[in-house]
Amino acid sequence: MSLDNKKKGVLVLFFVLILSVLGFFYLLHSDTVPEPVTYAGRQKRETVKTSFFVNEVVRFPSSANVTKPDSSEKIIKVGVDPGTTALNFGRVFPDMPVRKYIELKNSEKYKVRVCVRKYGSISPYLNSSLDSFILEPGEEKSVMVSFVGKDLGHFGGEVDVVIRRLRYNEMAPLIYWVGC
């Protein structure tokens, strides 16, 4: 084998290695939880297993009713639902911000990736204080979800909290590079 053939062999090996690493990261990032087909009518929790992850998904039904204030009434009625099993923002006026909080705690012995996803006609009006983050073992976080309706009408949908952990402990350092 001449020197040129050795260089070609090393170059081919290098490219195969690079393509393998890129393919692995592509598989890691494409291994996501599917969007809901129908929106949850009540809070529910489900587990979705994929090639590399065990995903726990908590689905919160979400709704809000944006109405005009009626100045003919002496008391202007708005209502915010204090319940914790749904993100019902109640009856609000345009541009009136309403906040709800989702309390999270990692009681496991491993780090998890937490992602907040929004779906439905309500999603353009929802903002969350954190959309994707790592939750360390024993750590607690409060995620604020706020609603500010610009248009009049009833808006509905779902907010999902996806809690991802790697299926194989050997891959634990990769939790920082995965998305939802």
N, C-alpha and C positions, 0 to 999 in steps of 0.2 A: 504494500500500500504506500503510495507516495505521500508526500507532505500535503499536497493539494487535496487528496482524497480524505486524509485525516481531518483537515479543516472543514471539508464539506460534511463529513460525518458528524462532527461536533456541532456544526451549524444546524443540521437537520435535527439532531437530538435536542438542541436548545429550542428550536421552534416547536417541536412536539411537546416539550415540557411546558412552554409558555401557553400553547393551545390547551393543554390539559388543565392547567391552573385556571385559565379564563373560562373553560367549560364548566369546571367545578363551581366557580363563583356565579356563573350564569344559572346553573341548577339551584344553587343556594338562594339566589334572589327570585327565581321564578317559582319557587315552592311556596305560594301564598294561599291564604284563605279566600275562597270565592265570595263574591258579593251575594247578599241575600236575594232569593227569588221573590219572596213576599216579605213584607215588613212585619215585625213582631207585633202582636196585639197585646202582649203582656211580657214582662221581663222573662227572659229565659237564658239558660246557660247550656252550652253544648261543647263537645270536644271534637276537634277536627285533626286527624293525624295525617301528616304528609310524609314524604320521603325522609326529610331531615328534622321535622319539628313535631311537637305535640302542642296544639293551639287550643287554648280555652277561650271561647268567645262568649261574652255576656252581651246580650242584645237588649237595649233599652228602647221601648217605643217612645217616640218624640212627637209632640204636637204643640201648636200655638194658634191662637185666633187673634188676628190683628184687626181692630175695629176703630172707627172714628169716635172721638169723644162726643157725647150728646150734651150740648150745653144747655138744653132745656131742662135737664134733670138737676136738682139741687146737689145731689151726691153723684159723683162720677164713679161708676163701679168698674174696677179692674179686679182680676183675680189671678193669683199665682198658686199653683197646686204645691203644697208642701210635701207631697209623697216622695218616697225614695225608690219605688219600683219602676217608675217611668220618668222621662224628662218632659213633663207636661208644663209648659210655660204659661198656660192659662190664657185669659183675655187681656190683651195689652194694646197700647196705642202705637201708631207708627213712630219709629225712631226711639222707642222706649226700651232701654236695655234691661234684660232680666237674666239673672245668673242662677245656675244650679251647680252643685258640686258632686263629684264622684270620688269617694274615698277608697283608696287602694292600699293593700298591705301584702307584701311578699312574705308568706310564712313558710316558704320552702327553703332548702339549703343551697339553692343555686340561683344565679342571676337569670332574669327573664327580660325579654323585650316586650314593652307594652305599647300598643298603637291604638289611637282613637280614630274611628272612621265614621263618616256621616253620610246618610243616604236619604233620598226622597225629596219632596218639594220644600222641606224645611232646611235642607243642607246648605243652600247659599246664604242663609241668615244665621248659621251657627258658627261660632268660633270656639276653639278650646285652647286653654292656656298651654297645654302640652299635647302634641300630636304623636310623638314617638320618643321613647326614652327607655333607659335601662333601670330596672328596679332591683336593687341589691337584696340579698337575703336579710330579712327582718326589717327592711326599709318600708316606710309609709309615705304616700304622696296623696295630695288632694288635687284633682284635676277640675278646673273650672270650665263649665260649658255655658257660654252666653248666647242669648238670642236677641237680635235687634231686627225687627221686621220693618221693611221699607214700604211694602205694598199691603193693601187691605186684602183680607181673605183668611181662609183656614189652611194651615200648612201642617203636613204630617210626614212621618218617615221613621228613621231609626238611627240610633247612635250605638255603634258596636265598640266594645273594648276588647281588643285581641291581646291575649297574654301568650307569648311564644316562648317555648323553651326547646332547646336542642334535644333530640332523642338520644344522642350519644355524648357522654361526658367528655370524650376525647376531643370533641369539636367545640367545647365551651368557650375558648378564646374568640371564636368567630361570631359570638353573639353581638359584638360591637359593630359588625359590618352587615348584618342582615336587616332587611326592612320588613314591612308588612305587606 
